[in-house]
Amino acid sequence: MTAGNLIAIWQKNIKRLLAYSSIAQAGYVMIGLVAASGGGIASLLFYLAVYLFANLGAFAVVVAVSRRGWGEQIEDYTGLSQRSPGLALAMLLFLLSLAGIPPLAGFVGKVNLFIAAVSEGLIWLVVVAVINSVISLYYYLQVVRQMYLFPPTDGEAVSISIPRPIRTTILIAVAGVLVLGVYPALLLPFIQLTVGALIPGSSP
């Protein structure tokens, strides 16, 4: 968690930022493994699901922006909210979900992991994870800042034409981070029951 987040802070390339963010996210996933309980494994699987939506969606936005020829540097996202309000809003939701901000799915995923860790007495690990979540919010907000607080560098709010497959991917990812954040019961109980069946003696 700490290595990925600290390195991500210094990235100027959006793909590299998301790549190092993924390393940090792997650290959160490992909390579920360290908890080594039925609840921990169920929380891990749920977190993987919500992370998939957010990360896949974020990279789909990057692909859409890159196809327009604006580059992959964070500064290339300057004024994206004016160029393409929909893309900017989608990226905002994905980044906030990755940071664990309510009411998005990433928040529910992290809370479940933290509860599983606390139940196993790993309070110190939860404290480290919370601190890392704050660190990640800092560099995610750098992207948000470029998108929303500055006008387009060329002075033109040119819209982006998004191919249908990329648009569909983004819409599905947005639905995932919103729906599972507000109503995690659509997925979490099924994961808990599955883990309970596969791990004898674990409580779903």
Backbone as JSON, one array per atom type, in Angstrom:
{
  "sequence": "MTAGNLIAIWQKNIKRLLAYSSIAQAGYVMIGLVAASGGGIASLLFYLAVYLFANLGAFAVVVAVSRRGWGEQIEDYTGLSQRSPGLALAMLLFLLSLAGIPPLAGFVGKVNLFIAAVSEGLIWLVVVAVINSVISLYYYLQVVRQMYLFPPTDGEAVSISIPRPIRTTILIAVAGVLVLGVYPALLLPFIQLTVGALIPGSSP",
  "N": [[0.83, -1.21, 0.0], [1.8, 1.3, 0.92], [4.18, 1.72, -0.58], [3.22, 1.73, -3.26], [1.44, 3.93, -3.18], [3.08, 6.12, -2.4], [4.9, 6.28, -4.52], [3.14, 6.79, -6.58], [2.35, 9.4, -6.11], [4.24, 11.06, -7.3], [3.94, 10.81, -9.98], [3.48, 11.94, -13.32], [2.33, 11.02, -15.53], [-0.71, 9.69, -16.52], [-1.32, 6.97, -16.9], [0.79, 5.68, -15.63], [0.36, 6.61, -13.07], [-2.08, 5.34, -12.45], [-1.18, 2.74, -12.63], [0.68, 2.47, -10.5], [-1.08, 3.04, -8.52], [-2.59, 0.74, -8.67], [-0.83, -1.09, -7.56], [-0.88, -0.23, -4.93], [-3.57, -0.76, -4.41], [-3.51, -3.52, -4.49], [-2.28, -3.98, -2.11], [-4.32, -3.32, -0.32], [-6.08, -5.39, -0.9], [-4.65, -7.53, 0.1], [-5.09, -7.27, 2.78], [-7.42, -8.65, 3.29], [-6.46, -11.24, 2.93], [-4.59, -11.43, 4.98], [-6.25, -11.21, 7.16], [-7.39, -13.7, 7.13], [-9.83, -15.19, 7.41], [-13.25, -16.31, 7.06], [-14.87, -14.06, 6.71], [-12.9, -12.24, 5.98], [-11.96, -13.25, 3.5], [-14.31, -13.08, 1.98], [-14.68, -10.32, 2.0], [-12.41, -9.59, 0.62], [-12.93, -10.65, -1.96], [-15.2, -9.19, -2.67], [-14.1, -6.64, -2.7], [-12.28, -6.88, -4.79], [-14.07, -7.09, -6.9], [-15.39, -4.55, -6.94], [-13.19, -2.95, -7.29], [-12.39, -3.73, -9.82], [-14.41, -2.64, -11.47], [-13.97, 0.16, -11.06], [-11.25, 0.53, -11.81], [-11.1, -0.51, -14.41], [-12.91, 1.19, -15.64], [-11.61, 3.69, -15.3], [-9.29, 3.35, -16.87], [-10.54, 3.04, -19.32], [-11.52, 5.6, -19.77], [-9.06, 6.91, -20.02], [-8.15, 5.74, -22.4], [-10.09, 6.73, -24.16], [-9.54, 9.5, -24.07], [-6.91, 9.49, -24.98], [-7.24, 8.57, -27.58], [-8.28, 10.78, -28.74], [-6.07, 12.27, -29.08], [-4.86, 13.84, -27.15], [-2.87, 13.13, -25.42], [-1.16, 11.51, -22.59], [-0.41, 12.64, -20.26], [-1.0, 14.02, -17.0], [-1.54, 16.72, -17.08], [-2.67, 16.94, -19.56], [-5.29, 16.51, -19.14], [-6.42, 18.81, -18.44], [-9.13, 20.95, -18.11], [-10.97, 19.04, -18.93], [-13.56, 18.72, -18.03], [-14.92, 20.65, -19.4], [-14.43, 20.04, -22.04], [-15.47, 17.45, -22.28], [-17.96, 16.77, -20.43], [-19.23, 14.42, -19.53], [-17.24, 12.39, -19.63], [-15.41, 13.47, -17.82], [-16.93, 13.46, -15.46], [-17.32, 10.71, -15.16], [-14.65, 9.84, -14.79], [-14.1, 11.18, -12.43], [-15.84, 9.82, -10.63], [-14.73, 7.24, -10.75], [-12.12, 7.63, -9.74], [-12.65, 8.6, -7.16], [-13.94, 6.41, -6.11], [-11.85, 4.54, -6.11], [-10.31, 5.77, -4.19], [-11.87, 5.38, -2.01], [-14.16, 6.83, -1.2], [-17.31, 7.63, 0.2], [-20.58, 7.8, -1.39], [-19.64, 5.59, -2.84], [-18.7, 2.45, -4.44], [-16.1, 1.63, -3.78], [-15.7, 2.59, -1.21], [-17.41, 1.0, 0.39], [-16.2, -1.45, -0.09], [-13.64, -1.1, 1.1], [-14.34, -0.58, 3.77], [-15.49, -3.02, 4.52], [-13.23, -4.68, 4.34], [-11.66, -3.5, 6.35], [-13.22, -3.98, 8.61], [-13.11, -6.76, 8.72], [-10.39, -7.07, 9.26], [-10.14, -5.78, 11.75], [-11.71, -7.45, 13.3], [-10.02, -9.57, 13.54], [-8.13, -8.6, 15.16], [-6.28, -6.89, 14.01], [-5.75, -4.07, 14.26], [-3.74, -2.16, 13.98], [-3.0, -2.5, 11.32], [-5.24, -1.62, 9.97], [-5.16, 1.07, 10.66], [-2.84, 1.86, 9.27], [-3.77, 1.39, 6.68], [-5.87, 3.25, 6.47], [-4.45, 5.66, 6.63], [-2.99, 5.42, 4.28], [-5.07, 5.54, 2.47], [-5.8, 8.2, 2.65], [-3.49, 9.36, 1.6], [-3.65, 8.4, -1.04], [-5.93, 9.73, -1.88], [-4.99, 12.3, -2.18], [-3.33, 12.27, -4.56], [-5.18, 11.4, -6.44], [-6.95, 13.51, -6.44], [-5.42, 15.43, -7.66], [-5.67, 14.9, -10.35], [-8.42, 15.34, -10.63], [-8.47, 18.03, -10.04], [-7.15, 19.14, -12.28], [-9.01, 18.54, -14.22], [-11.33, 19.96, -13.52], [-10.82, 22.55, -12.43], [-9.43, 24.18, -14.15], [-9.39, 25.86, -17.33], [-9.63, 24.52, -20.73], [-6.45, 24.02, -22.26], [-6.02, 24.89, -24.86], [-7.95, 26.69, -25.17], [-10.34, 25.96, -26.29], [-13.38, 24.26, -26.07], [-13.52, 21.42, -27.08], [-15.45, 18.72, -28.01], [-15.41, 15.16, -27.27], [-15.41, 12.36, -29.32], [-16.62, 9.28, -28.59], [-15.94, 5.92, -29.09], [-18.34, 3.26, -29.45], [-17.84, 0.71, -28.02], [-16.02, 1.54, -26.0], [-17.51, 3.52, -24.75], [-19.65, 1.98, -23.79], [-18.29, 0.32, -21.98], [-17.45, 2.23, -20.09], [-19.93, 3.16, -19.14], [-21.0, 0.83, -17.96], [-19.09, 0.45, -15.97], [-19.42, 2.78, -14.44], [-22.04, 2.35, -13.54], [-21.52, 0.13, -11.94], [-19.82, 1.13, -9.83], [-21.53, 2.92, -8.66], [-24.01, 1.56, -8.08], [-23.21, -0.71, -6.54], [-22.12, 0.65, -4.47], [-24.22, 1.98, -3.23], [-26.03, -0.07, -2.9], [-24.82, -2.64, -1.83], [-25.75, -5.13, -1.21], [-26.58, -6.42, -3.44], [-24.54, -8.0, -4.35], [-22.72, -8.76, -2.3], [-23.91, -10.6, -0.29], [-24.1, -13.0, -1.8], [-21.44, -13.58, -2.31], [-20.54, -13.97, 0.3], [-22.05, -16.23, 1.06], [-21.05, -18.1, -0.74], [-18.32, -18.24, 0.02], [-18.72, -19.15, 2.62], [-19.65, -21.69, 2.08], [-17.44, -22.85, 0.87], [-15.38, -22.63, 2.67], [-15.1, -24.41, 5.4], [-16.62, -23.92, 8.54], [-16.39, -21.2, 8.53], [-17.9, -18.03, 9.04], [-20.48, -16.56, 7.19]],
  "CA": [[0.0, 0.0, 0.0], [2.6, 2.51, 1.1], [5.09, 1.87, -1.71], [2.45, 2.12, -4.44], [0.88, 5.27, -3.01], [4.14, 7.14, -2.38], [5.44, 6.43, -5.87], [2.09, 7.37, -7.42], [2.28, 10.85, -5.86], [5.19, 11.79, -8.15], [3.71, 10.51, -11.39], [2.85, 12.95, -14.18], [1.65, 10.27, -16.57], [-1.92, 9.14, -15.92], [-1.25, 5.51, -16.9], [1.7, 5.28, -14.57], [-0.32, 6.88, -11.8], [-3.04, 4.27, -12.22], [-0.43, 1.49, -12.44], [1.18, 2.44, -9.12], [-2.28, 2.95, -7.69], [-2.97, -0.67, -8.64], [0.04, -1.74, -6.58], [-1.44, 0.11, -3.62], [-4.84, -1.49, -4.25], [-3.16, -4.91, -4.17], [-2.02, -4.0, -0.68], [-5.62, -3.4, 0.38], [-6.6, -6.75, -1.1], [-3.92, -8.44, 0.99], [-5.67, -7.2, 4.13], [-8.34, -9.77, 3.38], [-5.68, -12.47, 3.09], [-3.99, -11.42, 6.32], [-7.33, -11.48, 8.13], [-7.44, -15.17, 7.12], [-11.1, -15.68, 7.94], [-14.3, -16.32, 6.05], [-15.23, -12.66, 6.46], [-11.8, -11.6, 5.27], [-11.95, -13.7, 2.11], [-15.49, -12.52, 1.33], [-14.4, -8.9, 1.81], [-11.41, -9.52, -0.44], [-13.57, -10.89, -3.25], [-16.06, -8.04, -2.97], [-13.24, -5.51, -3.04], [-11.77, -7.13, -6.14], [-15.15, -6.81, -7.85], [-15.61, -3.11, -7.05], [-11.95, -2.39, -7.85], [-12.41, -4.01, -11.25], [-15.26, -1.63, -12.1], [-13.34, 1.48, -11.02], [-10.0, 0.58, -12.55], [-11.4, -0.7, -15.83], [-13.54, 2.43, -16.1], [-10.6, 4.75, -15.38], [-8.45, 3.11, -18.04], [-11.36, 3.29, -20.51], [-11.48, 7.05, -19.96], [-7.71, 7.22, -20.53], [-8.13, 5.33, -23.81], [-10.92, 7.68, -24.91], [-8.81, 10.77, -24.16], [-5.72, 9.26, -25.8], [-7.67, 8.46, -28.97], [-8.51, 12.15, -29.23], [-4.77, 12.85, -29.37], [-4.48, 14.82, -26.13], [-1.75, 12.65, -24.63], [-1.4, 10.72, -21.38], [0.06, 13.36, -19.08], [-2.11, 14.54, -16.19], [-1.85, 18.07, -17.55], [-3.5, 16.83, -20.76], [-6.68, 16.42, -18.7], [-6.84, 20.16, -18.08], [-10.36, 21.39, -18.74], [-11.76, 17.93, -19.47], [-14.97, 18.92, -17.67], [-15.52, 21.49, -20.44], [-14.33, 19.31, -23.3], [-16.39, 16.31, -22.25], [-18.47, 16.68, -19.05], [-19.54, 13.04, -19.18], [-15.99, 11.69, -19.36], [-14.85, 14.03, -16.59], [-17.72, 12.96, -14.34], [-17.02, 9.29, -15.01], [-13.32, 9.72, -14.19], [-14.25, 11.62, -11.03], [-16.44, 8.72, -9.87], [-13.79, 6.12, -10.67], [-11.01, 7.98, -8.85], [-13.15, 8.69, -5.79], [-14.2, 5.05, -5.67], [-10.56, 3.96, -5.8], [-9.86, 6.38, -2.94], [-12.72, 4.9, -0.92], [-15.04, 7.91, -0.76], [-18.72, 7.26, 0.11], [-21.23, 6.49, -1.23], [-19.23, 4.75, -3.96], [-18.45, 1.04, -4.09], [-14.8, 1.47, -3.15], [-15.85, 2.85, 0.22], [-17.98, -0.21, 0.99], [-15.19, -2.5, -0.16], [-12.6, -0.86, 2.1], [-14.93, -0.74, 5.11], [-15.61, -4.46, 4.79], [-11.88, -5.19, 4.6], [-11.21, -2.99, 7.65], [-13.98, -4.68, 9.64], [-12.54, -8.11, 8.8], [-9.08, -6.97, 9.91], [-10.35, -5.45, 13.16], [-12.24, -8.65, 13.97], [-8.89, -10.45, 13.79], [-7.19, -7.9, 16.02], [-5.26, -6.2, 13.22], [-6.11, -2.66, 14.28], [-2.61, -1.39, 13.46], [-3.03, -2.6, 9.87], [-6.32, -0.75, 9.54], [-4.65, 2.45, 10.79], [-1.95, 2.06, 8.13], [-4.6, 1.43, 5.47], [-6.59, 4.53, 6.45], [-3.46, 6.68, 6.28], [-2.7, 5.26, 2.86], [-6.24, 6.01, 1.71], [-5.69, 9.67, 2.6], [-2.42, 9.65, 0.64], [-4.15, 8.16, -2.4], [-6.89, 10.79, -2.22], [-4.22, 13.46, -2.6], [-2.94, 12.26, -5.97], [-6.37, 11.31, -7.28], [-7.52, 14.85, -6.55], [-4.62, 16.2, -8.61], [-6.31, 14.7, -11.65], [-9.71, 16.04, -10.56], [-8.14, 19.46, -10.09], [-6.87, 19.51, -13.67], [-10.22, 18.4, -15.03], [-12.44, 20.84, -13.15], [-10.48, 23.88, -11.96], [-8.73, 24.95, -15.16], [-9.99, 25.78, -18.67], [-8.79, 23.82, -21.71], [-5.21, 24.75, -22.55], [-6.08, 25.52, -26.18], [-9.02, 27.67, -25.16], [-11.51, 25.45, -26.98], [-14.05, 23.13, -25.43], [-13.79, 20.47, -28.16], [-16.02, 17.49, -27.48], [-14.72, 13.92, -27.62], [-16.23, 11.29, -29.88], [-16.24, 8.05, -27.9], [-16.43, 4.71, -29.75], [-19.38, 2.57, -28.69], [-17.34, -0.25, -27.03], [-15.45, 2.26, -24.87], [-18.63, 4.16, -24.05], [-20.38, 0.94, -23.06], [-17.45, -0.07, -20.85], [-17.5, 3.3, -19.09], [-21.27, 3.19, -18.54], [-21.11, -0.33, -17.07], [-18.23, 0.7, -14.82], [-20.09, 3.8, -13.62], [-23.16, 1.67, -12.86], [-20.96, -0.74, -10.91], [-19.34, 1.86, -8.65], [-22.66, 3.58, -8.02], [-25.0, 0.61, -7.57], [-22.64, -1.51, -5.44], [-21.87, 1.54, -3.34], [-25.49, 2.28, -2.56], [-26.74, -1.32, -2.59], [-23.87, -3.75, -1.93], [-26.45, -6.4, -1.0], [-26.78, -7.09, -4.72], [-23.44, -8.91, -4.61], [-22.01, -9.22, -1.11], [-24.45, -11.83, 0.32], [-23.77, -14.17, -2.62], [-20.03, -13.87, -2.06], [-20.43, -14.51, 1.66], [-22.59, -17.59, 1.07], [-20.1, -18.95, -1.47], [-17.16, -18.44, 0.88], [-19.16, -19.98, 3.73], [-19.75, -23.07, 1.61], [-16.14, -23.37, 0.49], [-14.48, -22.64, 3.83], [-15.83, -24.98, 6.53], [-16.46, -23.26, 9.83], [-16.35, -19.74, 8.4], [-19.22, -17.4, 9.14], [-20.67, -15.67, 6.05]],
  "C": [[0.86, 1.25, 0.0], [3.52, 2.75, -0.09], [4.34, 2.37, -2.95], [1.95, 3.55, -4.34], [1.95, 6.35, -3.06], [4.74, 7.36, -3.76], [4.42, 7.1, -6.78], [2.02, 8.89, -7.28], [3.11, 11.62, -6.89], [4.96, 11.57, -9.63], [3.02, 11.66, -12.12], [2.07, 12.31, -15.32], [0.46, 9.53, -15.94], [-1.9, 7.62, -15.88], [-0.33, 5.02, -15.8], [1.08, 5.51, -13.2], [-1.28, 5.75, -11.46], [-2.35, 2.93, -11.98], [0.09, 1.39, -11.01], [0.02, 2.43, -8.13], [-2.74, 1.5, -7.58], [-2.11, -1.47, -7.67], [-0.49, -1.48, -5.17], [-2.74, -0.65, -3.37], [-4.59, -2.95, -3.93], [-2.85, -5.05, -2.68], [-3.3, -4.06, 0.14], [-6.21, -4.8, 0.28], [-5.94, -7.72, -0.13], [-4.39, -8.36, 2.43], [-6.63, -8.36, 4.34], [-7.63, -11.09, 3.55], [-5.09, -12.56, 4.48], [-5.04, -11.71, 7.38], [-7.6, -12.97, 8.24], [-8.7, -15.73, 7.79], [-12.11, -15.71, 6.8], [-14.72, -14.91, 5.68], [-14.16, -11.94, 5.68], [-11.77, -11.97, 3.81], [-13.14, -13.12, 1.35], [-15.28, -11.03, 1.05], [-13.4, -8.69, 0.69], [-12.06, -9.67, -1.81], [-14.49, -9.74, -3.64], [-15.22, -6.84, -3.39], [-12.66, -5.67, -4.44], [-12.82, -6.77, -7.2], [-15.33, -5.3, -8.04], [-14.37, -2.41, -7.62], [-11.92, -2.59, -9.37], [-13.24, -2.97, -11.99], [-14.54, -0.29, -12.18], [-12.09, 1.54, -11.89], [-10.22, 0.42, -14.04], [-12.02, 0.57, -16.41], [-12.53, 3.55, -16.26], [-9.71, 4.57, -16.61], [-9.24, 3.3, -19.34], [-11.42, 4.78, -20.81], [-10.14, 7.48, -20.54], [-7.61, 6.87, -22.01], [-8.92, 6.32, -24.66], [-10.2, 9.01, -25.11], [-7.6, 10.62, -25.08], [-6.09, 9.19, -27.28], [-7.92, 9.84, -29.58], [-7.2, 12.87, -29.52], [-4.29, 13.85, -28.35], [-3.36, 14.33, -25.21], [-2.17, 11.95, -23.35], [-0.85, 11.38, -20.13], [-1.15, 13.9, -18.31], [-2.51, 15.93, -16.66], [-2.69, 18.06, -18.83], [-4.98, 16.72, -20.42], [-7.22, 17.78, -18.26], [-8.1, 20.54, -18.86], [-11.21, 20.28, -19.32], [-13.25, 18.09, -19.16], [-15.69, 19.82, -18.68], [-15.49, 20.8, -21.8], [-15.36, 18.19, -23.38], [-16.88, 16.1, -20.82], [-18.75, 15.25, -18.61], [-18.3, 12.25, -18.83], [-15.38, 12.17, -18.05], [-15.59, 13.51, -15.37], [-17.44, 11.49, -14.09], [-15.66, 9.09, -14.34], [-13.35, 10.15, -12.73], [-14.8, 10.49, -10.17], [-15.46, 7.57, -9.69], [-12.67, 6.43, -9.67], [-11.47, 8.05, -7.39], [-13.49, 7.3, -5.23], [-12.91, 4.36, -5.29], [-10.01, 4.51, -4.48], [-10.69, 5.92, -1.74], [-13.63, 5.96, -0.34], [-16.5, 7.45, -0.87], [-19.47, 8.25, -0.78], [-20.84, 5.52, -2.34], [-18.78, 3.37, -3.5], [-17.11, 0.83, -3.4], [-14.83, 1.7, -1.65], [-16.37, 1.61, 0.94], [-16.95, -1.32, 1.02], [-14.12, -2.33, 0.91], [-13.14, -1.05, 3.51], [-15.05, -2.2, 5.47], [-14.25, -5.09, 5.09], [-11.4, -4.76, 5.99], [-11.93, -3.71, 8.79], [-13.43, -6.09, 9.84], [-11.21, -8.09, 9.53], [-9.22, -6.68, 11.4], [-10.85, -6.66, 13.93], [-11.15, -9.66, 14.27], [-7.8, -9.78, 14.62], [-6.11, -7.12, 15.3], [-5.56, -4.7, 13.12], [-4.99, -1.8, 13.69], [-2.6, -1.38, 11.94], [-4.12, -1.7, 9.29], [-5.88, 0.72, 9.61], [-3.73, 2.79, 9.61], [-2.75, 2.21, 6.84], [-5.35, 2.74, 5.36], [-5.65, 5.66, 6.06], [-3.13, 6.62, 4.8], [-3.86, 5.72, 1.98], [-6.22, 7.53, 1.58], [-4.61, 10.08, 1.6], [-2.92, 9.49, -0.8], [-5.14, 9.24, -2.82], [-6.16, 12.02, -2.73], [-3.89, 13.4, -4.09], [-4.11, 12.04, -6.91], [-6.97, 12.71, -7.5], [-6.7, 15.77, -7.44], [-5.2, 16.08, -10.01], [-7.64, 15.45, -11.71], [-9.51, 17.55, -10.69], [-7.9, 19.91, -11.52], [-8.15, 19.49, -14.5], [-11.22, 19.52, -14.78], [-12.06, 22.28, -12.82], [-9.79, 24.76, -13.01], [-9.43, 24.81, -16.51], [-9.09, 24.98, -19.6], [-7.59, 24.65, -22.11], [-5.24, 25.45, -23.9], [-7.23, 26.51, -26.29], [-10.29, 27.21, -25.83], [-12.09, 24.25, -26.24], [-14.48, 22.14, -26.52], [-14.3, 19.16, -27.57], [-15.25, 16.27, -27.98], [-15.73, 12.93, -28.17], [-15.75, 9.96, -29.31], [-16.8, 6.85, -28.65], [-17.39, 3.94, -28.84], [-18.84, 1.55, -27.67], [-16.76, 0.44, -25.79], [-16.55, 2.93, -24.06], [-19.42, 3.15, -23.22], [-19.61, 0.49, -21.82], [-17.53, 0.96, -19.73], [-18.85, 3.32, -18.38], [-21.47, 2.02, -17.58], [-20.29, -0.11, -15.81], [-18.84, 1.74, -13.88], [-21.24, 3.17, -12.84], [-22.64, 0.8, -11.72], [-20.55, 0.01, -9.67], [-20.47, 2.57, -7.92], [-23.6, 2.58, -7.34], [-24.44, -0.19, -6.4], [-22.25, -0.64, -4.25], [-23.12, 1.81, -2.54], [-26.19, 0.99, -2.11], [-25.81, -2.51, -2.74], [-24.52, -5.12, -1.75], [-26.76, -7.11, -2.3], [-25.72, -8.16, -4.97], [-22.87, -9.54, -3.35], [-22.59, -10.48, -0.47], [-24.11, -13.1, -0.46], [-22.31, -14.57, -2.43], [-19.86, -14.51, -0.69], [-20.94, -15.95, 1.74], [-21.64, -18.56, 0.36], [-18.89, -19.27, -0.62], [-17.52, -19.34, 2.06], [-19.27, -21.45, 3.34], [-18.4, -23.69, 1.31], [-15.16, -23.49, 1.65], [-15.25, -23.16, 5.05], [-15.56, -24.2, 7.82], [-16.39, -21.75, 9.75], [-17.76, -19.2, 8.46], [-19.4, -16.45, 8.0], [-20.95, -14.26, 6.5]]
}
